[in-house]
């Protein structure tokens, strides 16, 4: 609970600090437009584990209530002209899967970012949005053995302006909860549903101003101020994970934090204000790789195991990367090949997904996830980065 509260406060401080750092130095309060919203999210949960049930009833239904704050940059500011329809902010929520005994009643704190992508007349628009946050208050069980889980959500909101300051939205939504393999097991919760929302818009004259005017202005600004260029990102990160391995036909679960440390060096070429492509040198030392000599007690609990030499717990690879650039954030994906074969746990290929949150023009927080063999979850990555 304490970690979750600290994480949410960190989210708010980071977002507000980033907004202050990236806004125009003069009239900072005037350079932002604000919005408050509430949402109801009914959803269908795809049950992927037999333990995700109450008695004989699978926990297929979910419901959540959300309170959210977001801001956008004024159309008169540089970022507002470059990204005329973007918004970013924070939210809190309460979830239920209608079985407190099995799953608990999780709470959630998250950051979000979205934008309008198409207009249908003066009042109706279609957009995109993603949420990323930390949930706590789960009851550990055989399906999801964690009290805290990461949440990722993507949506396509359809919005209708019913009054100058009010907007209603209906949104198709997918939400994923996972502990990132920090504990075993990690069968996840996958929710498909709808969002029913109401938003109050402050500074409405800025938000509802003719979007085409500012889209044209953003294109003119980009033509004057944007030049294709190279940048170099260096990211140092850490993390931990639980592990399991087979030995002599037996299955061993190491349900304790096994630390890892990694480094990414990522040169990339910025094609325009939205997209960048490049390569990354990826080095990771992972103390969960290639474990052996497992022993158990009478309760089938692992009491000891052995680690190989460091070089057999080292992964060195090269990955192709693509990034989407939006205000404050950069969203990335990569596909890589390992250059070392260090043992039975070695994976030839891997994929990565990442979020960079810029605190200043050069310094950013780094959060990522790595899949080995393109489909098997492996580890979360928490770190800091610098852009040159």
N, C-alpha and C positions, 0 to 999 in steps of 0.2 A: 504494500500500500504506500509506504513512504517513498520507495523508488519511483512508483508511478506518479505521485504528486510532484516529486522533484523533476521528473522527466517532462511533465506538462508545463511546469514553470519555466523550464529550460526552453521548451518549444516557444512559449510566449515571448520570453526575453530575446531569443534568437530572431524571431520574426520581426519584432518591433525594432530591434537593433539594426537588422538588415534593411528594414524600410527606411529608418532614419539615415543610414549610411548611403543608400542609393537614391534617396529623394534629393530634390534640388536644395542647395544649402540655404537658400533664402525662403522664407515663408513655408517652413516644413509642414506645419499643420494644414496650410492651404493646399499643399500639393497632393493630399490624399483624399479620396472619397470613401465613405464608410457604409457598411451594411450589416444588419442583424437579421438572423433567420432562425426558424424552428422547423424541424422535419420529423415526420413519422415514417418509419421504414419497416413495413411488413416484408417477410422474406421466406423462401423455401430453402431448407438446409439439406444438402445432399449428404446422407449418412454414409460414411466410408468405413465405419468400424462398428462391430457388434455391440460394443459397450456404450455407444451413443444412443441410449434409450432409457425410458422410464418404465420399469416393469417390462412388459412385452411391447410397449409402444415406442417406435422409433421417434427420435426428436427431429421431426421434419420441419416444424414451424419455428419461426423466430420473429421478434418484434423489438424495435429500438426507438427511443426518443432522443433527438439531438437539439442542442443549442449551439449556434455558430456566430462567429464574428469574422468579417473579411473586409479588406480594403483594396482599392485600386488606385493607380496613379492618375492624377489629373491630366486631361487631354492637353493642357497647356504645358506640361512638363515633357522632358525628353523621353523618359520611359513611357509616359502615357501616350506619346505619339508613336513610339516604336511598337508598343503592345497595347493598342487602344481598347481592347475588350477583355483584358486579363484581370483577374482578382486572385488574392491569396489571403489566408487567415488561419484561424484555429477553431476547434470545436470540442465539445464534451458530449458524452452520450451514456445512456444506460441500456443494456441489452438483456433480453430474456429468451431462453429456449423452452420456457414453460416447464422446467423441471429444476427447481433450485437445488434439490438434493443431489442431482447428477452433475450439473454444470455450474451451479452457482448463479448469481445475477451479476454478470461482468459490467464494470464501468470502463469508460474509454476516453482518452484524450488524444487528439490528433491535429496534424497540420493539413492544409488543403490548398489546392491551386486549380484554377479553371479559367475558361474564357468562352466568349460567344464565338461560334464558328459560322453561323448562317442565320439570316433574318428572313422571316416570312411575314412581310408587311411591317407596319409600325409597332405592333404590340407583341408578336410571337417570335421567338428565336430558339435556336438549337445550339447547345454548347457541349463542352467536355469538362470533366472534373475528376481529379484523383484525390484520395485521402490516404494518409499514412500516420499510424499512431500506435500507442501502447495501451493494451487492455489489462485490467487486473480484477481480482475477485472471482476467478474461475475456481471450481472445485476440481482438483486433480483426479483423473480417472484413467482407465486403461487406454482410452482413446486419445486424450490430451492431458499428459501428465505434467501440467504447469499451472501455476497460479497467475502468471503473467504471460501474455501472448501478443505478438505483433499483429496489427491489422493493416491490410491493404484493400482499398476500394477504388473502383473505377465506375464512371457513370456518364450518361449522355442526357443532360437535363433539357427538357422542353419547357420553356418559360413563357408565361402570359402576363403582361402588364395590365392589371385590372384597374389601377388608379395611378396618379402621378408618382406616389411614393411606395406603392405596393406591387409586389410581383408574386404570382403563384407558379409552382413548378410541379411537373410530373416527370419522373426520371426512372429509366431502366438502370438497374444497379447490380454489380457483382462485388461481394465482399469476401475476403479470405483471412482467416485467423490461423496463426501458426506460431509455435515457439522457436522456430528456426533451428531445430535439432539441438537446442540447449538442454533438452531433457527427452527421455525416451518413455512413452512413445509420443509420436507427433503425427497423428492421423489427420489433423487440421479440421476446420469447419469451413465449408464453402456455401455461401448464401447467395441465391439469386432472388431478386425482389424488385420492389418499387420504392421510390422516395416521393412522399407527398409533402411539399414545403410551402412556406410563406416567408417572404423576405421584405423587410422595410429598408428602403434606400434613403440615405441622407444625401445631401448635395445633389438632388435629383436632376437639376438642370445640367450638371456635368455628365452624369451617367447616361441620360437619355438623349443627349445632344446627337445630332445627325451622325451616325457612325461612319458613313461613307466619307464625310469631310475629313475625319481623323485617319481613316485608312489611307486616303490619298496623301494626307500630310505625312503619315509614317513612311510611305513609299518614297516621298520626296526627301525626307530626312535621311532615310537609309542610303539613298543615292548620293547624298552629300557627305555623310559622316561615316558610313560603313565601308571598310576595305577588307577584302579577303586576306586572312592572315593566319599564321601559325601561333599556337600557344602550347605551353608545356606544363602539365599538371603532375605534381608529386604528392602521393598520398601515403601516409603511414597509418596503419590500423591494427587493431587487436580484436580478440573475440574469444569465445569458448564454445565447446559443444560436448554433448554426450556421445558415446560411441558404442558400437556392438560389433562383434567379430565372431567368425566360426573357427573352431579348431578341433580336429579329430572328431568331427560330427557333432560337436557340442556348440551351443549358442551362448555367448557371453555378452552381457549388457553392462557397460561402465557408466552408471548413472550419476556421474559427478562431473564438475566442470574441468574439461581438458583444454588448456589455453592454446592459443595460436597467435602468431604475429606475422604481418605481411607488409609489402611495399609494392605500390604501382607507380610506374613512370610512364606517363601518357602524353606523347606529342599528338596534337590534332590540328586539323585544318578547318577553319571556320568558313563555310560556304556562303552563309548569309546570317542574318540576325537570329534565325531559328535553328539551323542545323550545323553540326560539326562532325567530322569523321577523322579517324586516326588509328594508331596502333598503341598497344600498351605492353610493357614488360612487367610481368606479374611474378613476384617471389613471395612464397608463403611457407613458414615453418609451422607445422601442425603436430602437436604432441598426441593427437588421436590416431595417427596413421600407423599401420603395420604392427599393431599390438599382438602379443603372443604370450604363451605360458600362463593362460588363465587358470585359476583355481577357485572353487566354490565351497561354501559351507553346507551344512545340512538343510538350510532354508533356501538353497539354490541361489544365494547371493554371492557375487564375485568379491573375493577377499584379497586377491593379489593378481598381478599381471606384470609383464615385462615390456620395456620399450626398446626399440632398436637404436642403433647409432643415429646421430642427428641427420646425416646425409640421407637416411632412409625415411626421414620425416620432413623432407624438404621438397617443395614443388616449385619448379621454374617453368614458366610458359610465356607464350606470346599470343595476344588476342587482338582481333579487329574490333574497333569500338565505333559506335555512333551515339551522338548526344543531341537531345532536343533542348534548346536554350529558351528559357522563359524568365520573367523577372524574378530575381533572388535565387531561383533554382535552376539546376541542370539535371535532366533525367537521361540516364545512359544505359546501354546494353552492349554486351560483348560476347564474342565467340572465340575460344582460344584452344591452342594445342600445347600440351605439356612436352617439354624437351627432356625430361628425366623419367626413367623407369626405375622406381625405387622399391618395388615390392608388390605384394598382392593387392594392396589398397590403391595402387597407382592408377590414375585415370588418364586415358589418352586425350580426351577432349573435355572441355568445361565451358559453362556459360556464366555470365555475371549480369546482375542488374544493380543499378546504383542511383543514389540521389545525392547531389551536392547542394548544400545550403550556404550561400555566400554571406559571410559576416562583413566582409569588406570587398573591395574590387579583386583582391588576390587571395584572401584567406577564406576557407570554407570548411564546414563540417561534412564528413563523408559517412554515408550509411549505405551498405551494399549487401547483396546476397549472392552466394556462389552455389551453382549446381555442378556436380561432377557427372561425367558421361551424359551431359545435356539433360538428364531427367531426374537424377537422384539429388535430393536436397543435401547440402553439406554444411555450410556455416554462414553466419552473419558476420559483417565487417563494420566496426565502429572506429572512426578515426578523424584525422585532420588532414587538410591538404593545402597546398600553395599553388597558385597559377602564375607562371612567368610569361 
